[in-house]
């Protein structure tokens, strides 16, 4: 986390320098501030949910249902939970990090994130409205099996990796 913070900080300084040279840095700071104000309440609640989940659900239950020994069941659970998770990366990635810290397997978390990206049930109303039922059903049928497959591959190659 520290390396990511340092990289983002350096990138912010470099981009601010170039924006300053062009005289557009006040506009850039305003856009960044407005985005922070818009996203901060959602981030607060996501972190509260993640924290409360970690103290309310016993670690043994997490290991049993989505841990390394959960097998296909864990991959399917991760896929479904990911597919049902609303919002953007500000929601999904803190939840994924929480699942890892609680004892979820790498494969389950990969299945969760892949399900969130591909299945995305919460985006279905917009997709159906713009693309139609037929297209949406075809897309879901084509992507439905990828989250557990991605999780299985992650477990095969990275199950013993210490990622947290």
C-alpha positions, 0 to 999 in steps of 0.5 A: 500500500505504501508503494502505491501511495508513493507512486500516486503522490509522485504522479500527482506532483508531476501532473500538477507541475505540468498543469501549473505550467499550462496555467490550468492547475486551479481547474484541475484542483477544483475537479479533483475536489468536486470528485472527492466530495462526491465519492467520499460519503460512498467510500465512508459507507463502503469502509464501514460495511467492510469493517463491520463484516470483518468483525461480525463474520467469524474468520472460520466461517469465511475460511469455510465458505470462501477460503482456500479449502472451499473449492468450487463452492467458494468460487461460485459464491465469490462470482455471485457476490461480485455479480451482485455488488453495486457501484464502481471500483470504489465499492468493489476493491475495498470489499475485495481487500476485506475478503482477502484479509478475512481469509478469502482465497485468492481465487475467490477474490479473483472470481468476485472481481471478475463477477463484478466486472462481467456479470454486473446485475446492477447494470442490467436495467441500463444495458437492457434499456439501451441494448435490449433483452436479447443482447443482454441475455447473450452477453450474460450467457457468454460471460457467466462462466468466466468468473469461476474459471478465472478464480480457478486459474488464480487458485492454481497459480497463486494460491500460496502467494501472500497477497495481503 
